[in-house]
Amino acid sequence: MDVSIILVNYKTKDLTINAINSIIEKTQEIEYEIFVVDNNSQDGSIEAIEQEFPNIKIIKNSINAGFGAANNIAIKQAEGKYILCLNTDTLLINNAIKEMFDFLEANEKVGVCGGNLYDTEMQPTMSYASFPNFWNCLSTTWLLKKIFPKLRNHEEVQTVKDVGFITGADIFFRKSVLDNVGIFDEQFFMYYEEADLCKRIKNAGYQIKVIPNAKIIHLEGKSAKNFWNNTEMRVKSKYIYIRKHCSTITLFSTKISYILLHFFAYIFTLNNKNLELMELHKKG
């Protein structure tokens, strides 16, 4: 088996069906299997997917286990030489999985790769990022990126590029690397689990690359319906990452800068959610 493709479904029935259809339509010249791990959606997802695709492998979780934990279940069962963790809100533009497969086949020192991601208007969206560090963990950096979008990692990669980590929308692993380094840390319910795993892979001496010829639409945010809940999850996960991989100074400066940010946001908006986020940063 060349590639095991894993999609984690949580109440994204239609998106998941469309993503699988795009895999079947675009993927050629490799042998692959598809896993759908359902995180207890209870919305008819399992029945609809089973009826539409009787030959794929469906794993039914009794709870919403989160992104990393759900992927881990399938990774342990996967038979592929490579593992692709693919978001349910993605659509392949070309034979992207074969492109990533060929790239890793030809580059033994690369442990992980990803492709170029686009929105529905074919504008580049976030495909990769730098690892969290002292500077990019500050709230001022977050504000600057909001004000100046060009500071974000949203450019289309034209040549193979060495990066910090691949975003979880389309992260393509060498299975032997996961066997060596380990799989997702299940402390992370959602967000930063791919950064943590890529950090461990880089620390083990492997390279991480974005390749230009693998092209995928990412319907970013379509599977994330609650802004504040997702923000809380992101904050919690960020501090798990910082405590694992960053300095005490980075931890302290992140806390202070974001507490101040949400304090002033509360003064101007009187939105109590900012007070809740302040408490999260204090505990982080």
N, C-alpha and C positions, 0 to 999 in steps of 0.2 A: 504494500500500500504506500503510495507516494505522500498523500496529504490527508490528514484528519481535520475537518472543518467543524468548528464548534460555535454554535449560536446559543446565547442565553436569552430565553424568553420570559418576560414578566409583563403580562397583559398587553403584549404587542402583536396580537394574532396576525393582523393584516400585514404589518411591516415584516414579520417573520416569513410569511408565505411569499411576499414579494422578493425578499432577500434570497430565499431558496430558489425561486424561479430564475433569478438573475444568475445564480451560481450554475444552475443546470444549463441555462442558455449560453453562457459565455465561456464556461470552463471546458477546455479540450486538451487532448494529448497527454493527460495524466490520469492516474487512478486515484480516486478520492472517495472518502466516506463523509457523511454529514451527521453530526450529532445536534439535536436540539435539547437543551436542558431547560425544562420548565420549572420556574421557581414558584410553584403553587399558585398559578394565575387564577384559576377558578373562573375563567371567562369564556370557556369553550375553545381555548387555544389548542389544547392537546387533541381534542376530537377533530377539529378542523384540519390540523396539520397531519394527523394520522390518515384522514380520508384523502387529502390532497397528495400526500407523499408516503405511501405505504412502505417504501423500502428504506427510509432513513431511520436512524436510531434515536428514539425519544427516551429521555431520562426524566422521570417524574419526581420532583422534590416534594416532600410533605410540608416544607416551609419555604419562605423566601430567604435563601441562603446567601444572597449577595452575588456580586459578579465573579470575584476570584474563586470563591468556594464552589460555585456552580461549574465554572470552567475546570476546576481541579478534578471534579468527579468524572468528567468526560476525558480529560487528559490521561487519567489512570486506565481508562478502557481503550484508548486510541491505539490503532495499529499502524498509523502513518509514520513515515520517516520524519515528517514535518508536521507541525501543529499550527493551524490558523485559527486564532480567536477573532471572530468577525461579529461586529454589532448587528443586531436585527434591523437597525435603521440605516442599512447600507444597500447599495445597488452597484454591481460590477459594471463598469463601462466597457472593459475589454477582457481579454483572457488574463486577468491580473494575477490569478493564483498560479498559473503556469509561469508567468514572468518572475514571480517571487521564488517559485520552486527552482527555476533555471538559475537564478542568481545565486542562491545558496549552494546549489550543486557545484557551481564554478568558483565559489569563494569560501574555502573551508574555515577561514579565520572569522567569518561573520556568523554570529550566533542568532541574530534577530534582524529582520528587515520589515519594511512597510512600504506602502505606495503613496502616490499623490492622492489626496482627498479633495473633493469639490462639493460645493453646494448645488442646489437644483438649477442655478443659473450658470453653472460651470465656472464659478469663481473659486479660487483655491481657499480651502479652509484648513484648520489645524491638523497637520499630519504627524507632527513630532514636537518635542519641546526639550529645553535644557533641564537638567536635574535641579531640583530646588536647592538654593544656596543662600548665603547671607543677603545678597542684593535682591534676587528675584522673589524672596519671601517677604519683603517689606511692602506695606500697603501703598507706599508712594509709587513703587514699581507697578502695582496693579492699577493705580489711578492713571499713570502715564500711558499704559497700554489701552485704557479706556478712551483717553483723550486722543492718542495717536495710534490708530490701528496698525500702522505700518511697523510698529515695534513688535507686533505679535508674529508668531511663526506661521504665517499664512501665505507665504509665497510658493509658487509652483516650483518644485525642484526640477531643474533642467538636466543635471548630471547626478551621478551617484554621490550622496552626501552622508558624511559621518555625523551622527547626532547623539544627543543624550539618551532619549527614549522615544519609542514609537507610541503614539496614543492607542488606547485599547480598542479603537474602532476596527483596526485591521492589523493585528500584530502577529507576525509569522515567525515561529520559533523552529529552531533545529531541535528535534526531540532528544537527541543525545545530550544537548546542553542542559535541557530541563532535568534529565536523569542525573546530571552531574551537579547542577546548582540548586535544584529544587523547583517547586512550582509556586503558585501564588500564595502569599502570606495571608491567611484567612482572618488576621486581625483587621484587615481592610474590608469593610463591607462593600464599599463602592468608592472609586476614585483613588488615585495614587498607587493602586496595586500594581499597575503596569510599570510605573516609575521605579517602584521598589524592586520588582523582578529584574528589570533592565539594569538597574544599578548593581545588583548582585551578579548579573551576567557579565557586565563590564569589569567588575572587580575580579572576576575569574579569568580575565584576559581576552574575552571575545569582543568583536566589533559589532556596532549597531548602525545600520544603514537605511536611508530612504532611497528608493530607486524610482526613476522617472517614468518608466514604461508601464508600471502597474497603476491603473487609474480606477478610482472608486468614488461614487457619490455617497456622501454622508449626510443624511437628513438630520443634522445635528439638533438635538433638543426635542425631536419628535417623540422620543421614548422617555423623556424626562418632563413630566407634566406639572410638578410642584416645585416652583423655584426655591422657596424658603427651605423646604425639606432637603432638597439637593444641596443647597448652600451649607446647611448644617452637616450633612454627610461629608461634604468636601472639606470643611474645616476640621472635623474630627480626624479624617484620614490624613490630612496634611500634617497634623501634629504627630500622628503615629510615624509618618515618614521622617519628619524632622528629628524626633527622638532616636530613631534607628540610625540615621545617616549623617546628621548635621551636628554642629557644635552647640554648646550651651549658649554661646553668644547669639547664634542664629535663632535659637529657641526663644530667648528673652526678647530680642529685638522684634521678632515677628509678633509676639504677644502684645508688646507695648504699642507698636505702630498700628495694629488692627483694632485694639481697644480704643485708641484715639480716633481712628477713622469712624468707627461705629458710634462713638460718643457724639462727634460732630454731625454725623448723619441723623442721629436721633434728635438733636437740637433743631435741625432744619426740617425734619419730616414728621417728628413725633410718632414715628412708627416703632411700636414696642418690639418688633422683631430685631431691631438693632440692639436693644438691651439684652435680648436673649443671646445674640451673637457675641456681645461683649463677655457674657458669662462663659460661653464656650471657649473663647480665647483665654480667659483667665484660667480655666481648667486644663487647657491644652498641654 
